[in-house]
Amino acid sequence: MKSRETRSSFLTLLVVCAAHFVSHLHLMLLPPVFALMSVHYGVSFVDLGIALTVFNVMSTLTQPTVGRLCDRYGPRGTLIAGLVLGGLSFILVGMTSSYAALLVLMAAAGLANSVYHPADYAILSRLIKAENKGKAFSIHTFSGFIGGAAAPLGMNLAISCWSWQAGVIAGGVIALLVAAAIPLIPDAARATPGAPGANPAAGAPQSVRINGEIVKLTLFFFVMTLATAGINNFAISAFAMGSTLDIVEANLVLTFFLVSMSLGVLAGGILADRVAAHERIAALGFALAGALVALVALVDMSAATLYAVFIVSGFLVGMVMPSRDMMVNRAATPATTGEVFGIVTTGLNAGGMIAPPIFGYLLDKGWPGGIFAVSAAFMILTGIIAIRHRS
């Protein structure tokens, strides 16, 4: 029986992580080719930033409701719907030459994106045992960052062999393949107390009351997104505009940053299990990362030095993520995990909604170094919010 439960938990984690991989893959599919998309659509970087804003507006508006639906009716069907909608949206993005159509498709992709966090965490909360939950959160976050890191590499390959549109279409097809695997997950809605793999504290669905802790966590997620969105979405274009790096080399810098974040997540999972002061981990990680990123804006660095700076800063940011998830999990009950994560992670979407036009404006005004200066300032502010979270 124990062996069967272990296999079921492993399969659940594997499939949920595949879905989270897709989520971050989709988030990072377009930014690596913004320079090419600007020419293709005949629009500015601000216009492309608006497309990301549309994506995040839709996610922000729908995510709390999706979280409530996951808690009440089960997350499996919702997750399948999100993967299918997201996959079809990006397939069509790769086929269109209309900026207006791009905006509509990004709205649909934003609705699809609202599914991942509440559905994933609801499944993990119900079907992963409490003693393994921290590790599960860490691996889940790791899979997402690997998806983000895979995007610039995949788009580099697509550009070299075919076109950026081919890379976007391939990203959509991957989502459809993962959707076909979701039925392998045990029905999380039926994971009642006492069922194999279920959290014994789980009960009937409850309504979430917004309190000060949830509000502070949402603000933390919001500023954290402002801290990382500039690097994730505009660093490649900033490097191409402000240095001797070409688009391939700039993609490599971002890839090192994202891969290092992924490794930092795994280290952070171990740290989060051993250190209960999750807020201090978050504050220290973001303060040090912010100091390093500020140097990029202030100092003319060689390519090798840039690689080193982004590897270390990426590791520090990734190290924070499991502690971040444990902070949110502490604010929820087992029966409200989906909705609490759905509410708090609207901060991610709200930050993603505001950040692209800000950073796009900096590039349009010819200040590529501003991408890193502003990102560093938000990283330090994120650390300050984290350390004051429990006060």
FIDRENTI-56811 format. One record per residue: residue in three letters; z, y, x of N, C-alpha, C in turn. Coordinates in steps of 0.05 Angstrom, whole numbers, padded with zeros to 5 digits, always signed. Each point is the difference from the previous one (the first is absolute). Layout:
// residues N
AlaZYXZYXZYX...
END
This chain:
// residues 391
Met+00000-00024+00017+00000+00024-00017+00000+00025+00017Lys+00017+00000+00021+00002+00023+00017-00027+00005+00015Ser-00013-00022+00008-00026+00002+00013-00020+00012-00019Arg+00001-00008-00025-00019+00010-00020+00005+00030-00005Glu+00025+00008-00001+00007+00029-00003-00010+00016+00024Thr+00003-00012+00024-00009+00014+00024-00030+00004-00001Arg-00015-00021-00007-00029+00002-00002-00008+00021-00020Ser+00014+00000-00024-00007+00019-00021+00005+00029+00010Ser+00023+00004+00014+00006+00027+00010-00020+00009+00020Phe-00008-00019+00018-00020+00007+00021-00027+00007-00013Leu-00008-00016-00020-00026+00006-00013+00001+00027-00015Thr+00023+00005-00013+00003+00026-00014-00003+00023+00020Leu+00015-00002+00022-00001+00021+00020-00028+00003+00012Leu-00013-00022+00005-00027+00001+00012-00020+00015-00019Val+00000-00007-00025-00019+00012-00019+00007+00030-00005Val+00026+00006-00004+00008+00027-00004-00007+00017+00024Cys+00004-00011+00024-00007+00015+00024-00031+00005+00002Ala-00015-00019-00009-00029+00003-00001-00008+00024-00018Ala+00014+00002-00023-00005+00022-00018+00008+00027+00013His+00022+00000+00015+00009+00025+00013-00019+00007+00023Phe-00011-00020+00013-00020+00004+00020-00024+00016-00012Val-00009-00009-00023-00022+00012-00014+00007+00029-00008Ser+00025+00005-00009+00008+00026-00008-00004+00020+00023His+00010-00007+00024-00002+00019+00022-00028+00000+00012Leu-00014-00022-00002-00029+00000+00008-00015+00021-00016His+00004+00000-00026-00014+00019-00017+00009+00028+00005Leu+00025+00005+00006+00010+00027+00006-00014+00011+00024Met-00007-00017+00019-00011+00009+00026-00030-00005+00003Leu-00014-00009-00021-00028-00006+00003-00017+00025+00005Leu+00006+00021-00015-00018+00024+00002+00007+00020+00022Pro+00026+00005+00006+00005+00021+00021-00013-00005+00027Pro-00004-00025+00009-00013-00003+00026-00029+00009+00000Val-00012+00003-00023-00029+00008-00001-00003+00026-00015Phe+00021+00017-00001-00003+00026-00013-00022+00017+00011Ala-00003-00001+00027-00021+00016+00012-00027-00008-00009Leu-00005-00026-00004-00025-00011-00010-00003+00006-00030Met+00022-00003-00015-00001+00005-00029-00006+00030-00005Ser+00011+00017+00016-00005+00029-00004-00030+00006+00001Val-00014-00013+00018-00029+00004+00002-00014-00014-00023His+00009-00024-00007-00013-00016-00021+00001+00014-00027Tyr+00024+00011-00007+00003+00013-00026-00006+00030+00002Gly-00002+00011+00024-00005+00029+00002+00024+00017-00008Val+00024-00010+00007+00024+00014-00008+00018+00005+00024Ser+00021+00017-00004+00018+00007+00022+00023-00021+00002Phe+00016+00003+00021+00024-00017+00003+00020+00005-00023Val+00002+00025-00009+00017+00006-00022-00009-00015-00025Asp-00026-00001-00005-00011-00015-00022+00007-00030+00002Leu-00002-00011+00023+00008-00028+00004+00030-00003-00004Gly+00015+00020+00009+00029-00001-00004+00007+00001-00030Ile-00016+00015-00016+00004+00000-00029-00005-00028-00012Ala-00019-00015+00011-00004-00027-00010+00025-00017+00004Leu+00013+00003+00023+00025-00014+00005+00022+00010-00019Thr-00001+00026-00006+00020+00011-00018-00003-00012-00028Val-00025-00003-00009-00005-00012-00026+00012-00028-00001Phe-00005-00015+00021+00011-00027+00003+00030+00000-00003Asn+00013+00018+00014+00029+00001-00001+00012+00011-00026Val-00014+00019-00012+00009+00010-00026+00001-00022-00020Met-00021-00016-00001-00001-00023-00019+00023-00019+00005Ser+00004-00007+00026+00022-00018+00006+00027+00011-00007Thr+00004+00026+00005+00025+00012-00006+00006+00000-00029Leu-00020+00006-00017+00004+00001-00028+00005-00027-00013Thr-00011-00021+00011+00001-00026-00013+00021-00020+00012Gln+00009+00005+00024+00016-00020+00014+00027-00006-00014Pro+00015+00020-00009+00025-00007-00014-00004-00017-00024Thr-00021+00005-00016-00005-00016-00023-00008-00028+00008Val-00016-00003+00021-00008-00026+00010+00025-00016+00009Gly+00019+00014+00014+00024-00013+00008+00016-00011-00024Arg+00002+00016-00021+00014-00009-00024-00014-00024-00013Leu-00026+00000+00000-00015-00023-00011+00004-00025+00017Cys+00001+00003+00026+00005-00023+00018+00027-00012-00006Asp+00021+00016-00004+00027-00010-00006+00001-00014-00027Arg-00014+00010-00019+00003-00010-00027-00019-00023-00007Tyr-00024+00000+00012-00020-00020-00008-00010-00017+00023Gly+00010+00005+00024-00008-00017+00023-00021+00014+00016Pro+00002-00002+00026-00018+00015+00018-00026-00014+00008Arg-00002-00026-00006-00024-00014+00010-00026+00010-00012Gly-00001+00002-00027-00024+00010-00013-00007+00028+00007Thr+00021+00017+00004-00004+00028+00008-00012+00001+00027Leu+00009-00017+00018-00010+00000+00028-00029-00009+00001Ile-00007-00020-00016-00028-00009-00002-00018+00023-00009Ala+00009+00014-00022-00016+00022-00010-00004+00022+00020Gly+00021+00006+00016-00002+00021+00020-00020-00008+00022Leu+00002-00025+00009-00019-00009+00021-00029+00001-00009Val-00004-00009-00025-00028-00001-00010-00011+00029-00003Leu+00017+00017-00012-00009+00028-00004-00005+00014+00027Gly+00019-00004+00019-00004+00012+00026-00024-00010+00014Gly-00004-00027-00001-00024-00012+00013-00026+00011-00011Leu-00002+00001-00026-00025+00010-00013-00004+00030+00006Ser+00021+00015+00001-00002+00029+00006-00012+00005+00027Phe+00010-00015+00021-00010+00005+00027-00028-00012+00004Ile-00006-00021-00014-00028-00010+00001-00019+00021-00010Leu+00007+00014-00022-00017+00020-00011-00001+00025+00017Val+00023+00007+00014+00000+00022+00018-00022-00004+00022Gly-00002-00025+00009-00020-00006+00020-00028+00001-00009Met-00004+00003-00027-00027+00000-00011-00008+00027-00011Thr+00018+00019+00000-00006+00026-00012-00006+00021+00021Ser-00017+00020-00008-00005+00023+00017+00008+00026-00014Ser+00015-00003-00022+00008+00023-00016+00030+00007+00005Tyr+00006+00024+00007+00028+00008+00005+00016-00001-00026Ala-00013+00007-00023+00014-00002-00026+00007-00029-00006Ala-00018-00019+00006+00006-00028-00004+00023-00009+00018Leu+00000+00011+00025+00022-00007+00019+00027+00008-00012Leu+00002+00023-00012+00025+00009-00012+00009-00018-00022Val-00019-00008-00017+00007-00019-00022+00009-00027+00010Leu-00014-00010+00020+00008-00026+00012+00026+00001+00015Met+00006+00023+00012+00026+00003+00013+00023+00001-00020Ala-00005+00011-00024+00020+00000-00021+00005-00029-00009Ala-00021-00016-00003+00004-00028-00007+00014-00015+00022Ala-00006+00005+00025+00014-00013+00022+00029+00009+00001Gly+00006+00025-00007+00027+00009-00001+00016-00015-00021Leu-00012-00005-00023+00014-00016-00021+00005-00028+00011Ala-00019-00011+00013+00004-00027+00012+00023+00000+00020Asn+00001+00021+00016+00020+00002+00021+00029+00002-00011Ser+00002+00010-00025+00027+00003-00012+00013-00027-00005Val-00015-00021+00002+00011-00027-00007+00015-00012+00023Tyr-00008+00005+00025+00008-00016+00022+00030+00000+00006His+00012+00024+00003+00028+00001+00008+00018-00011-00022Pro-00002+00009-00025+00018-00012-00020-00004-00030-00004Ala-00025-00009-00001-00005-00028-00005+00009-00017+00024Asp-00006+00009+00024+00007-00016+00024+00031-00002+00002Tyr+00014+00022-00003+00029-00001+00004+00014-00014-00023Ala-00012+00001-00025+00011-00015-00022-00002-00030+00005Ile-00023-00009+00011-00003-00028+00006+00019-00009+00022Leu+00001+00016+00022+00017-00008+00022+00030+00000-00008Ser+00008+00020-00017+00027+00001-00008+00008-00024-00017Arg-00018-00009-00017+00006-00022-00018-00003-00028+00012Leu-00018-00003+00019-00007-00027+00009+00009-00005+00029Ile+00010+00020+00014+00010-00005+00027+00030+00002+00000Lys+00013-00020+00013+00029-00001+00000+00012+00025+00014Ala+00024+00007-00009+00013+00025+00010+00003+00000+00030Glu+00006-00023+00012+00005-00001+00029-00025+00003+00016Asn-00023-00003-00013-00026+00003+00014-00015+00025-00008Lys+00012+00016-00017-00014+00023-00012-00007+00021+00021Gly+00018+00006+00018-00005+00020+00021-00024-00008+00017Lys-00001-00025+00008-00022-00010+00016-00026+00001-00017Ala+00002-00007-00025-00024+00001-00017-00011+00029-00003Phe+00018+00019-00003-00008+00028-00002-00014+00008+00026Ser+00011-00009+00023-00011+00007+00026-00028-00011+00003Ile-00004-00025-00007-00026-00013+00003-00020+00012-00019His+00010+00007-00024-00017+00013-00020-00010+00027+00010Thr+00017+00016+00011-00008+00026+00011-00018-00004+00024Phe+00006-00020+00017-00017-00006+00023-00029-00006-00009Ser-00003-00016-00021-00027-00007-00009-00015+00024-00010Gly+00014+00019-00012-00013+00025-00008-00010+00016+00024Phe+00016+00003+00020-00009+00015+00024-00023-00014+00014Ile+00001-00027+00000-00023-00015+00012-00025+00006-00016Gly+00002+00002-00026-00023+00008-00016-00011+00027+00007Gly+00019+00019+00004-00008+00027+00008-00013+00000+00027Ala+00012-00016+00019-00011-00001+00027-00028-00013+00000Ala-00004-00019-00018-00026-00014-00001-00023+00018-00009Ala+00007+00021-00016-00020+00017-00012-00018+00014+00021Pro+00012+00015+00019-00018+00013+00020-00015-00019+00017Leu+00012-00023+00007-00015-00020+00015-00024-00011-00016Gly+00006-00006-00026-00021-00010-00017-00022+00020-00005Met+00007+00025-00003-00020+00021-00004-00016+00005+00026Asn+00013-00003+00023-00015+00002+00025-00021-00022+00002Leu+00008-00024-00008-00019-00023+00000-00023+00005-00020Ala+00007+00010-00023-00020+00005-00021-00020+00021+00010Ile+00011+00022+00012-00018+00021+00010-00018-00010+00022Ser+00011-00017+00017-00016-00010+00023-00022-00020-00009Cys+00006-00016-00021-00019-00021-00008-00016+00007-00024Trp+00012+00015-00019-00015+00007-00025+00003+00029-00007Ser+00020+00007-00016+00005+00027-00008+00029+00002-00010Trp+00010+00025-00003+00027+00003-00010+00002-00010-00029Gln-00022+00003-00015+00000-00010-00028+00005-00031+00000Ala-00011-00014+00018+00003-00029+00001+00030-00007+00005Gly+00013+00016+00017+00029-00005+00004+00016+00005-00024Val-00006+00020-00016+00015+00006-00024-00005-00022-00021Ile-00024-00009-00003-00006-00022-00019+00015-00025+00008Ala+00001-00007+00026+00014-00023+00010+00030+00002-00007Gly+00012+00024+00002+00027+00004-00007+00005-00006-00030Gly-00019+00007-00017+00003-00006-00028-00002-00030-00006Val-00018-00013+00014-00003-00029-00004+00026-00015+00008Ile+00013+00008+00021+00025-00012+00009+00021+00001-00022Ala+00001+00023-00014+00019+00002-00022-00005-00020-00022Leu-00025-00005-00006-00007-00020-00021+00008-00028+00009Leu-00003-00006+00025+00008-00026+00010+00030-00004-00002Val+00016+00020+00007+00029-00002-00002+00009-00002-00029Ala-00014+00014-00018+00007-00002-00028-00002-00029-00010Ala-00019-00014+00010-00004-00028-00008+00023-00018+00009Ala+00016+00009+00020+00022-00016+00011+00027+00006-00014Ile+00002+00022-00015+00025+00008-00012+00012-00021-00019Pro-00017-00015-00016+00012-00021-00017+00016-00021+00015Leu-00003-00002+00027+00016-00019+00016+00029+00008+00000Ile+00006+00025-00005+00028+00009-00001+00014-00011-00025Pro+00024-00011+00002+00014-00008-00024+00004+00024-00018Asp+00000-00005-00026+00002+00022-00020+00027+00015+00003Ala-00001+00024+00013+00024+00014+00005+00015+00008-00025Ala-00015+00004-00022+00013+00008-00026+00018-00022-00010Arg-00005-00025+00008+00016-00023-00009+00021-00008+00020Ala+00003+00017+00021+00021-00006+00021+00027+00008-00011Thr+00011-00015-00018+00025+00006-00013+00023-00008+00018Pro+00025+00009-00006+00023-00008+00016+00002-00030+00002Gly+00003-00010+00024+00003-00029+00004-00025-00014+00005Ala-00023+00013-00004-00026-00013+00006-00004-00001+00030Pro-00015-00020+00010-00004-00003+00029-00012+00026+00011Gly+00013+00010+00021-00010+00023+00014+00007+00026-00013Ala+00012-00001-00024+00006+00025-00014+00026+00012+00011Asn+00002+00026-00002+00025+00013+00007+00020-00005-00022Pro+00023-00011+00005+00019-00007-00021+00011+00025-00014Ala-00003+00023+00012+00010+00024-00014-00020+00012-00019Ala-00025-00011+00000-00021+00011-00017+00007-00004-00029Gly-00006+00019-00016+00006-00002-00028-00022+00011-00017Ala+00006+00007-00025-00019+00011-00018-00009+00028+00010Pro-00024+00009-00006-00009+00026+00009+00019+00022-00010Gln+00004+00019+00018+00017+00023-00006-00016+00025+00004Ser+00010+00022-00013-00012+00026+00004+00013+00014+00024Val-00017+00013+00016+00010+00013+00024+00009+00028-00007Arg+00024+00008+00008+00009+00027-00003-00004+00015+00026Ile-00014+00023-00002-00005+00015+00024+00026+00013+00009Asn+00008-00005+00025+00024+00012+00011-00006+00014+00026Gly+00020+00012+00012-00004+00015+00025-00011-00016+00022Glu+00008-00025+00002-00009-00017+00022-00030-00006-00003Ile-00009-00005-00024-00029-00006-00004-00016+00025+00005Val+00010+00024-00008-00014+00025+00005-00003+00005+00030Lys+00022-00004+00015-00001+00004+00029-00019-00020+00014Leu+00000-00025-00009-00018-00019+00011-00029+00007-00005Thr-00005+00010-00024-00028+00009-00006-00008+00023+00017Leu+00018+00019+00005-00006+00022+00019-00005-00010+00028Phe+00017-00020+00008-00004-00011+00027-00028-00013+00003Phe-00008-00015-00020-00027-00012+00000-00022+00021+00001Phe+00005+00022-00015-00020+00022-00002-00004+00013+00027Val+00021+00008+00013-00002+00013+00026-00010-00019+00022Met+00008-00025-00002-00009-00020+00019-00030-00003-00001Thr-00011+00001-00024-00029-00002-00003-00014+00024+00012Leu+00011+00024-00004-00011+00024+00013+00001-00003+00030Ala+00020-00014+00010+00003-00003+00029-00021-00018+00012Thr-00009-00020-00015-00019-00020+00011-00028+00003-00010Ala-00004+00015-00022-00027+00002-00012-00020+00014+00018Gly+00009+00020+00014-00018+00015+00017-00011-00018+00022Ile+00017-00016+00012-00009-00018+00021-00018-00022-00011Asn+00009-00013-00022-00015-00022-00011-00027+00008-00010Asn-00002+00024-00012-00025+00008-00014-00018+00018+00017Phe+00012+00016+00018-00016+00021+00013+00001-00001+00031Ala+00016-00018+00011+00002+00000+00030-00027-00006+00013Ile-00016-00018-00012-00026-00007+00012-00018+00025+00001Ser-00001+00014-00023-00017+00024-00001+00011+00021+00019Ala+00027+00003+00002+00012+00020+00017-00006-00006+00029Phe+00001-00025+00008-00006-00008+00028-00030+00006+00006Ala-00017-00008-00019-00029+00004+00004-00006+00030+00002Met+00014+00017-00014-00005+00029+00000+00013+00014+00024Gly+00024-00009+00008+00015+00015+00019+00003-00012+00027Ser-00014-00022+00006+00003-00013+00026-00026-00013+00008Thr+00000-00013+00023-00024-00013+00009-00003-00028-00011Leu+00019-00009-00017-00002-00027-00011-00023-00001-00021Asp-00015-00021+00001-00020-00004-00021+00013-00015-00023Ile-00015-00005-00022+00011-00011-00024+00011-00029+00005Val-00013-00015+00017+00009-00027+00006+00027+00001+00015Glu+00002+00017+00021+00025+00003+00015+00022+00011-00018Ala-00006+00019-00017+00020+00011-00019+00009-00022-00019Asn-00018-00017-00009+00008-00022-00017+00019-00019+00015Leu-00004-00004+00026+00018-00017+00015+00028+00012+00002Val+00002+00026+00004+00026+00013+00001+00015-00005-00026Leu-00014+00004-00023+00013-00004-00026+00007-00030-00003Thr-00017-00017+00009+00005-00029-00002+00026-00007+00015Phe+00002+00010+00025+00024-00005+00015+00025+00010-00014Phe-00002+00023-00012+00023+00012-00015+00008-00019-00023Leu-00020-00009-00016+00006-00016-00023+00009-00028+00007Val-00012-00012+00021+00010-00027+00009+00028+00002+00011Ser+00006+00022+00015+00027+00003+00010+00020+00005-00023Met-00008+00014-00021+00017+00002-00023+00006-00027-00012Ser-00020-00018-00001+00004-00027-00011+00020-00015+00017Leu-00001+00002+00026+00019-00014+00017+00028+00012-00003Gly+00001+00027-00003+00025+00013-00005+00014-00009-00025Val-00016-00006-00021+00011-00010-00025+00015-00026+00005Leu-00012-00018+00015+00014-00026+00005+00026+00004+00015Ala-00001+00018+00020+00025+00005+00015+00020+00014-00019Gly-00010+00018-00017+00018+00014-00018+00012-00018-00021Gly-00013-00022-00007+00012-00020-00018+00024-00013+00012Ile-00001-00007+00025+00023-00011+00014+00022+00020+00001Leu-00007+00025+00007+00020+00021+00002+00013+00006-00026Ala-00015+00000-00022+00011+00006-00026+00020-00021-00009Asp-00004-00025+00008+00019-00021-00007+00026+00002+00016Arg-00001+00013+00023+00023+00001+00017+00015+00027-00002Val-00013+00021-00008+00012+00026-00002-00001+00010-00029Ala+00023+00004-00011+00002+00008-00028-00007+00030-00004Ala+00002+00016+00021-00005+00029-00003-00030+00005+00001His-00014-00007-00022-00029+00002+00000-00010+00029+00003Glu+00016+00019-00011-00008+00028+00002-00001+00009+00029Arg+00018-00010+00017+00001+00009+00028-00025-00011+00014Ile-00008-00025-00006-00024-00011+00012-00024+00017-00007Ala-00002+00008-00026-00022+00016-00009-00001+00027+00014Ala+00024+00013+00002+00001+00026+00012-00008+00000+00030Leu+00011-00019+00014-00006-00002+00029-00029-00006+00005Gly-00011-00019-00015-00028-00008+00003-00019+00023-00004Phe+00004+00015-00022-00019+00022-00006+00004+00023+00019Ala+00025+00006+00008+00005+00022+00018-00015-00004+00027Leu+00003-00025+00011-00013-00006+00026-00031+00000-00003Ala-00009-00012-00022-00029-00001-00004-00012+00029-00003Gly+00015+00017-00015-00009+00027-00003-00002+00015+00026Ala+00019-00004+00018+00000+00013+00026-00025-00009+00016Leu-00007-00025-00001-00023-00010+00014-00026+00011-00011Val-00003+00000-00027-00024+00010-00012-00004+00030+00005Ala+00023+00015+00001-00002+00028+00006-00013+00005+00028Leu+00006-00018+00018-00012+00003+00027-00031-00002-00001Val-00010-00016-00018-00029-00002-00003-00013+00026-00007Ala+00014+00016-00016-00010+00026-00008+00003+00021+00022Leu+00019-00004+00018+00007+00020+00020-00011-00005+00028Val-00006-00026+00006-00008-00007+00027-00027-00013+00000Asp-00017+00007+00019-00027-00012+00003+00004-00027+00014Met-00004-00022-00014+00006-00026+00011-00025-00016+00006Ser+00002-00018+00019-00022-00019+00005+00000-00021-00022Ala-00022-00015-00001-00002-00020-00021+00022-00021+00004Ala+00006-00007+00025+00021-00020+00005+00027+00010-00010Thr+00006+00025+00005+00025+00011-00009+00002+00001-00031Leu-00023+00007-00012-00001+00001-00030+00006-00028-00011Tyr-00012-00021+00012+00005-00027-00009+00030-00006+00002Ala+00013+00007+00022+00028-00006+00004+00017+00015-00020Val-00006+00026-00005+00016+00016-00018-00002-00011-00029Phe-00024-00008-00008-00003-00010-00027+00010-00028-00003Ile+00000-00016+00021+00013-00026-00002+00030+00002-00004Val+00013+00017+00016+00029+00004-00003+00008+00013-00026Ser-00014+00021-00008+00007+00014-00025-00006-00018-00024Gly-00022-00016+00001-00005-00019-00022+00022-00020-00002Phe+00009-00011+00022+00022-00020+00000+00025+00012-00013Leu+00006+00025+00007+00025+00013-00011-00003+00004-00030Val-00023+00008-00009-00004+00004-00029+00002-00027-00015Gly-00013-00020+00012+00001-00027-00013+00028-00011-00001Met+00016+00005+00021+00027-00010+00001+00017+00009-00023Val-00006+00023-00011+00015+00012-00023-00005-00015-00026Met-00023-00012-00003-00009-00008-00027+00018-00021-00013Pro+00009-00021+00014+00018-00019-00014+00026+00013-00009Ser+00011+00019+00016+00024+00014-00008-00006+00017-00025Arg-00024+00012+00000-00009+00015-00024+00001-00017-00025Asp-00011-00024+00002-00001-00018-00023+00028-00009-00008Met+00017-00005+00019+00028-00008-00006+00015+00023-00014Met-00006+00025+00007+00012+00023-00013-00008+00000-00030Val-00025-00006-00006-00009-00001-00028+00012-00024-00014Asn+00000-00023+00013+00010-00024-00012+00030+00003-00008Arg+00014+00015+00017+00028+00005-00006+00004+00017-00025Ala-00020+00016-00007+00002+00018-00023-00008-00014-00026Ala-00010-00025+00002-00010-00015-00023+00018-00024-00007Thr-00002-00009-00024+00011-00026-00008-00023-00020+00001Pro+00005-00027+00002-00022-00019+00001-00019+00002-00024Ala+00010+00008-00023-00017+00002-00024-00015+00026-00001Thr+00005+00019+00018-00014+00026-00002-00015+00006+00026Thr-00003-00020+00017-00013+00005+00026-00028+00011-00002Gly-00016-00011-00018-00027+00010-00004-00001+00029-00008Glu+00017+00007-00020-00001+00028-00009+00011+00019+00020Val+00022-00007+00014+00011+00018+00020-00020+00004+00023Phe-00012-00021+00010-00020+00004+00020-00024+00015-00011Gly-00007-00005-00025-00022+00015-00013+00006+00030-00001Ile+00025+00008-00005+00007+00028-00001+00001+00012+00028Val+00015-00013+00017+00004+00011+00027-00026+00003+00016Thr-00017-00020-00003-00025+00001+00016-00020+00019-00012Thr+00006+00013-00023-00017+00022-00008+00001+00022+00020Gly+00022+00001+00016+00001+00019+00022-00022-00004+00020Leu-00007-00025+00005-00023-00006+00017-00026+00012-00011Asn-00004-00004-00026-00024+00009-00013-00001+00031-00002Ala+00023+00012-00006+00001+00029-00002-00005+00012+00027Gly+00011-00012+00021-00006+00010+00027-00029-00003+00007Gly-00011-00024-00008-00029-00004+00005-00018+00018-00016Met+00011+00010-00022-00015+00019-00017-00002+00027+00013Ile+00022+00009+00012+00001+00027+00011-00010+00001+00029Ala+00005-00021+00015-00007+00001+00029-00029+00003+00006Pro-00019-00014-00012-00028+00002+00009-00012+00028-00001Pro+00004+00015-00021-00012+00028+00001+00013+00017+00022Ile+00026-00004+00005+00013+00015+00022-00012-00006+00027Phe-00002-00026+00006-00011-00007+00026-00030+00004+00002Gly-00014-00004-00023-00029+00006+00000-00005+00030+00005Tyr+00017+00017-00010-00002+00029+00004+00003+00007+00030Leu+00019-00014+00013+00004+00005+00029-00025-00006+00016Leu-00014-00022-00008-00025-00007+00014-00022+00019-00006Asp-00003+00007-00026-00021+00019-00007+00003+00027+00013Lys+00025+00008+00006+00006+00025+00014-00002-00003+00031Gly-00007-00024+00009-00004-00003+00029+00026-00003+00016Trp+00021-00011-00012+00026-00004+00014+00007-00030+00000Pro-00014-00016+00016+00006-00029+00000+00028-00006+00010Gly+00011+00016+00018+00027-00004+00010+00021+00004-00022Gly-00007+00015-00021+00018+00004-00022+00007-00026-00015Ile-00019-00019+00001+00006-00026-00013+00025-00012+00012Phe+00003+00001+00026+00022-00013+00014+00025+00018-00001Ala-00003+00026+00001+00023+00018-00001+00014-00001-00028Val-00016+00000-00021+00011-00001-00027+00012-00028-00005Ser-00014-00021+00009+00011-00027-00003+00027-00003+00013Ala+00002+00011+00024+00025-00002+00015+00023+00015-00015Ala-00006+00023-00011+00020+00015-00015+00010-00016-00024Phe-00018-00013-00014+00008-00016-00023+00015-00025+00008Met-00006-00011+00023+00015-00023+00010+00030+00008+00005Ile+00003+00022+00013+00028+00009+00006+00014+00006-00026Leu-00014+00013-00020+00013+00005-00026+00007-00026-00014Thr-00017-00020+00002+00007-00026-00012+00026-00012+00012Gly+00003+00003+00026+00025-00009+00013+00024+00014-00011Ile-00003+00026-00004+00023+00016-00010+00007-00009-00029Ile-00020-00004-00016+00005-00009-00028+00014-00028+00000Ala-00009-00017+00018+00011-00027+00001+00030+00001+00007Ile+00007+00016+00020+00028+00000+00009+00018+00013-00021Arg-00012+00017-00018+00016+00013-00021-00002-00015-00027His-00013-00023+00001-00005-00015-00026+00026-00008-00014Arg+00020-00009+00015+00025-00010-00013+00021+00022-00002Ser-00007+00024+00008+00020+00022-00001+00001+00012-00028
END
